Amino acid sequence: MTTLKELAKLLNISVSTVSKALNDSHEISENTKRRVNELADKLNYKPNRIAQQLKSNKTKTIGVILPTVTNPFFAEVLHGIEMSATKHNYDIIVCLSDESLIKEKRSLELLSNGSVDGFIIAVARESQVEEQTTHINTAINNKIPVLMFDRVVNEIVCDKVVVDDFQSVYEATDYLIKKEKRKHILLVSNIEELSVGKLRIKGYQKAIEDANLKSNILKLSKVDDVEEHVYSYLQNNPNIDAIVSIDHITGIIAINMTKKTGKTIPGDLSVIGFGYEHTQLLSSPKISIIHQKAYEIGEMSVKLLIDNLQSDDHKLQTIVVPSELKLSESTK
């Protein structure tokens, strides 16, 4: 196996220069970096990760704790995290809380023993509902950098990467009011207890209030039959002429239930949901969406956490990744 010393000897430079070049140090010229990396690739040089960790006291590994990966949003964020971490020569360890406070605590405790350098976390539903997040503060107090994304806790002082939840729903609702002249807009929510759900509901309410219209909000729990409740609401409120869904599932269900009532989309009723571009392929007509930049959120989360890990004077930030209203067949 090729070693750093052998690379240095062949290139007629110091071992230290080789090491810095392989780690993309700003102290080394681009020409030297190129020469070192080309020879390392040619000789199939592989760094001794254990030796590196012992020397630097760093694992070059990030712990990622997600509520789920069955939600396309979190799956796409994870894709962004993985690709960005690899680009920066970091590995990731992924744990799923399955929306459970206990599992989230266990994952943090498991990986806080030196297995990772820092954490990227989207808080579990149960942790937010029960307002139990001291375990995250414990990690921070133990000098382990934490970055929270999407579902964040305002009281916890750490880096955050969020979506403009309030503004994105405000703009979607405002579009339906001003551009499509809709006056009876229903908001469907099954995430009202989460931080993102609260902000999205407030965005809708503000747009409705600014237009002097009456709000219509259908709040659903995890155990509710969404199809039954949406269909029943539409049957009992035939004046509804638009629906805004603030999660990834109920928008598509709203389209199906609207068609079941005999109304046409978007002739009689328009629908806007949350999602990403592939979401539009899952419904007929194709659903208009508030496109969360999930991949970019993953990328930005890694970049900000690594900056914290590598900087002596890192300033904590909250970065807002703007969403985009992508219109399709379910709106006029």
C-alpha positions in Angstrom: 0.0 0.0 0.0 1.3 3.4 -1.0 2.2 5.8 1.9 2.5 9.5 2.3 6.3 9.1 2.6 6.4 7.3 -0.8 4.3 10.0 -2.5 6.6 12.7 -1.0 9.7 10.9 -2.1 8.5 10.5 -5.7 7.4 14.1 -5.9 10.5 15.4 -4.2 8.4 17.4 -1.6 7.8 17.1 2.1 5.4 14.7 3.7 3.7 17.7 5.3 3.1 19.3 1.8 1.6 16.1 0.5 -0.7 15.8 3.4 -1.9 19.4 3.1 -2.3 19.1 -0.7 -4.5 16.0 -0.2 -6.6 17.9 2.3 -7.0 20.9 -0.1 -5.2 23.3 2.2 -5.1 26.9 1.1 -1.4 26.9 2.0 -0.6 24.8 -1.1 -0.6 26.0 -4.7 -3.1 24.6 -7.1 -0.3 23.2 -9.3 1.1 21.2 -6.3 -2.3 20.0 -5.4 -2.8 18.8 -8.9 0.5 16.9 -9.0 -0.1 15.3 -5.6 -3.7 14.2 -6.4 -2.8 12.8 -9.9 0.0 10.7 -8.4 -2.2 9.6 -5.5 -4.9 8.5 -8.0 -2.3 6.7 -10.2 -0.9 4.7 -7.3 -4.3 4.2 -5.7 -3.3 5.9 -2.5 -5.8 5.5 0.3 -5.4 7.5 3.5 -5.3 5.7 6.8 -8.5 7.0 8.4 -7.7 5.6 11.8 -4.3 7.2 12.0 -5.8 10.5 10.8 -8.5 10.3 13.5 -6.0 9.6 16.2 -3.8 12.4 15.2 -6.5 15.1 14.7 -9.0 13.8 17.2 -11.6 14.1 14.4 -13.6 11.3 12.8 -14.5 13.2 9.6 -18.0 11.8 10.1 -21.3 13.6 10.5 -24.3 12.1 12.4 -27.6 12.6 10.6 -30.8 12.1 12.5 -34.0 12.2 10.5 -37.7 11.6 11.4 -38.2 9.3 8.4 -37.0 8.7 4.8 -40.4 7.6 3.5 -41.2 11.3 3.1 -39.7 12.4 -0.2 -38.6 15.7 1.3 -36.3 14.0 3.9 -35.1 11.5 1.3 -34.0 14.3 -1.0 -32.4 16.3 1.8 -30.4 13.1 2.7 -29.3 12.9 -0.9 -28.0 16.4 -0.7 -26.3 15.7 2.6 -24.6 12.6 1.3 -23.3 14.2 -1.9 -22.0 17.3 -0.2 -20.4 15.3 2.6 -18.6 13.1 0.1 -17.4 16.2 -1.8 -15.9 17.5 1.4 -14.3 14.2 2.3 -16.7 13.4 5.1 -18.7 10.3 5.8 -22.2 10.2 7.3 -24.0 7.9 9.8 -27.8 8.1 9.4 -30.2 7.3 12.2 -34.0 7.4 12.0 -36.0 8.6 14.9 -39.3 7.4 13.4 -40.8 10.5 14.9 -40.0 9.1 18.4 -38.5 11.1 21.2 -36.9 8.1 22.8 -35.3 6.9 19.5 -34.0 10.4 18.9 -32.4 10.6 22.3 -30.9 7.2 21.9 -29.4 8.1 18.5 -27.8 11.3 20.0 -26.4 9.4 22.9 -25.1 6.6 20.8 -23.2 8.8 18.4 -22.0 11.4 21.0 -19.4 9.0 22.3 -16.8 10.2 19.7 -18.3 8.4 16.7 -19.1 11.7 14.9 -17.8 15.3 14.8 -21.2 16.9 14.7 -24.9 16.4 14.0 -27.5 17.4 11.4 -31.0 17.0 12.9 -34.6 17.4 11.9 -36.5 17.2 15.2 -38.9 14.3 15.7 -42.6 15.0 15.8 -42.9 13.6 19.4 -40.0 15.8 20.6 -41.7 18.9 19.3 -45.2 18.0 20.5 -43.9 17.2 24.0 -41.4 20.1 23.9 -38.7 17.8 25.0 -35.4 18.8 23.4 -32.9 19.0 26.3 -31.0 16.1 24.8 -30.0 18.3 21.9 -28.9 21.0 24.2 -26.8 18.4 26.1 -24.9 17.6 23.0 -24.3 21.3 22.3 -23.2 21.8 25.9 -20.7 18.9 25.4 -19.1 20.9 22.6 -20.6 18.8 19.8 -21.7 21.1 17.0 -25.4 20.7 16.0 -27.2 22.0 12.9 -31.0 21.8 12.8 -32.9 21.9 9.5 -36.6 22.3 8.5 -38.0 21.3 11.9 -36.2 23.6 14.3 -36.5 24.7 17.9 -36.1 28.4 18.2 -34.9 28.2 21.8 -31.9 26.0 20.9 -28.8 28.1 20.0 -27.2 26.4 17.0 -27.0 26.7 13.2 -30.2 26.3 11.4 -31.3 25.8 7.7 -35.0 26.4 7.1 -37.6 26.9 4.4 -39.5 30.2 4.2 -42.6 28.3 5.4 -44.7 31.4 6.3 -43.9 33.3 3.1 -44.2 30.4 0.7 -47.8 29.6 1.8 -48.7 33.3 1.9 -47.5 33.7 -1.7 -49.4 30.5 -2.9 -52.6 31.6 -1.2 -52.2 35.2 -2.5 -51.7 33.8 -6.0 -55.0 31.9 -5.8 -56.8 35.1 -4.5 -55.3 37.6 -6.9 -54.6 35.7 -10.1 -57.4 33.1 -10.0 -59.9 35.2 -8.1 -60.6 32.4 -5.7 -62.6 33.4 -2.6 -63.2 30.2 -0.7 -59.8 28.6 -0.1 -59.5 25.6 2.1 -56.2 24.8 3.9 -55.6 21.2 4.7 -53.1 20.3 7.4 -51.9 17.2 9.2 -48.8 18.8 10.6 -50.2 21.7 12.6 -48.3 20.6 15.8 -44.9 20.9 14.1 -43.0 24.2 13.8 -43.2 24.2 10.0 -47.0 23.5 10.2 -47.6 26.4 12.5 -45.7 28.8 10.2 -47.5 27.6 7.1 -50.9 28.0 8.7 -50.0 31.5 9.7 -48.9 32.3 6.2 -52.3 31.2 4.9 -54.2 33.1 7.6 -52.3 36.3 6.8 -53.0 36.1 3.1 -56.7 35.4 3.8 -56.8 38.3 6.3 -55.1 40.7 3.9 -57.8 39.9 1.3 -60.7 40.2 3.8 -61.8 36.7 3.2 -63.0 33.9 5.5 -60.5 31.2 6.5 -61.3 27.5 6.0 -58.9 25.2 7.8 -59.2 21.4 8.0 -56.8 20.1 10.7 -56.2 16.4 10.7 -54.4 14.2 13.1 -52.0 11.3 12.4 -54.8 8.8 12.9 -57.5 10.5 10.8 -58.6 9.0 7.5 -57.5 11.9 5.3 -59.5 10.8 2.2 -62.7 10.5 4.2 -62.3 13.9 6.0 -61.3 15.8 2.8 -64.2 14.3 0.8 -66.7 15.0 3.6 -65.5 18.6 4.0 -65.9 19.2 0.2 -69.3 17.6 0.2 -70.5 19.8 3.1 -68.8 23.0 1.8 -69.6 23.0 -2.0 -68.5 26.7 -2.3 -64.8 25.7 -1.8 -63.0 26.8 -5.0 -59.3 26.2 -4.1 -57.3 24.0 -1.7 -53.8 24.6 -0.3 -52.2 21.5 1.3 -49.2 22.2 3.6 -47.7 18.7 3.5 -46.6 16.2 0.8 -49.6 13.9 0.8 -52.8 15.7 1.3 -52.5 17.8 -1.9 -52.7 14.7 -4.0 -55.5 13.3 -1.9 -57.3 16.6 -2.3 -57.1 16.2 -6.1 -58.6 12.7 -6.0 -61.4 13.7 -3.6 -62.3 16.8 -5.6 -62.7 14.6 -8.7 -64.8 12.2 -6.6 -67.3 15.0 -5.9 -67.7 15.6 -9.6 -65.9 19.0 -9.7 -63.3 19.7 -12.4 -59.7 20.8 -11.7 -58.8 23.6 -12.3 -62.1 24.7 -13.7 -64.1 24.5 -10.5 -61.3 24.2 -8.0 -57.6 24.7 -7.9 -55.1 22.8 -5.8 -51.6 23.7 -4.6 -49.5 21.3 -2.4 -46.0 21.0 -1.0 -43.5 18.8 -2.8 -40.7 18.5 -5.2 -40.7 18.2 -9.0 -41.3 14.4 -9.1 -44.4 15.0 -6.9 -46.1 16.4 -10.0 -45.9 13.0 -11.7 -48.0 11.4 -9.0 -51.3 13.0 -9.7 -53.7 13.6 -12.6 -53.9 16.5 -13.3 -50.3 17.2 -12.3 -50.3 19.1 -9.1 -49.0 22.7 -8.7 -46.5 22.7 -5.8 -44.6 24.8 -3.4 -41.2 23.4 -4.3 -39.0 23.1 -1.3 -35.3 23.0 -2.4 -34.7 19.8 -0.4 -31.4 18.9 -2.1 -30.1 22.4 -1.6 -31.1 22.3 2.0 -29.0 19.1 2.5 -26.0 20.7 0.7 -26.3 23.9 2.7 -26.6 22.0 6.0 -23.3 20.2 5.4 -21.5 23.3 4.3 -22.6 25.2 7.4 -21.8 22.4 9.8 -18.3 21.8 8.3 -17.6 25.5 8.5 -18.5 25.3 12.2 -16.2 22.2 12.6 -13.3 23.8 10.9 -13.5 27.4 12.0 -12.3 28.8 15.3 -14.5 31.9 15.0 -17.7 30.4 13.4 -20.7 32.7 13.8 -24.0 30.8 14.2 -26.5 31.4 11.4 -30.0 30.7 10.4 -30.1 30.4 6.6 -33.5 30.5 4.8 -33.6 28.5 1.6 -36.4 30.1 -0.5 -39.1 27.9 -2.0 -40.5 28.2 -5.5 -44.2 28.1 -6.6 -44.2 25.8 -9.6 -47.5 25.9 -11.3 -48.9 22.9 -13.3 -52.2 21.5 -14.3 -54.1 21.8 -11.0 -54.2 25.6 -11.2 -55.5 27.8 -14.0 
